[in-house]
Amino acid sequence: MTKYIICTSEDYADEFDYPIISVFSEKAKNIIIMHNNFLNEDDFSEIYFGTNEYLSFKKDYIIDMIKNANKIEDSEIETLQKYNCINTGIDIVDHTLDILYDRAKENGAEELANTLEGLQ
């Protein structure tokens, strides 16, 4: 199955750039794109990476990042894992999937919730 990567950074308060790194499956990508109507604008208004440090995003920006993610090969993922490059920064896809799961449960969309559980 095809896998994708988002590897970027965002400026925090004109002080430094904070990494955003997500590696995810095509299935996760498609689910987020198909069900982004469950997401609200304020879901991404404060994504914390420290005690009181956070980044803010527009929902459309997040969806665009996911839609335009680059394909990545398993061997490339293995190399990134070998050097511990994946588990740094914000995993925006994981954050989005968590929100979708919560919204699916809140709205009685059990099939979607079950599908999302399988991705975790």
Secondary structure, 3 states (H helix, E strand, C coil): CCEEEEEEEEEECCCEEEEEEEEEEHHHHHHHHHCHHHCCHHHHCCEECCCCCEECCCHHHHHHHHHCCEEECHHHHHHHHHCCCCCCCECHHHHHHHHHHHHHHHCCCHHHHHHHHHHC
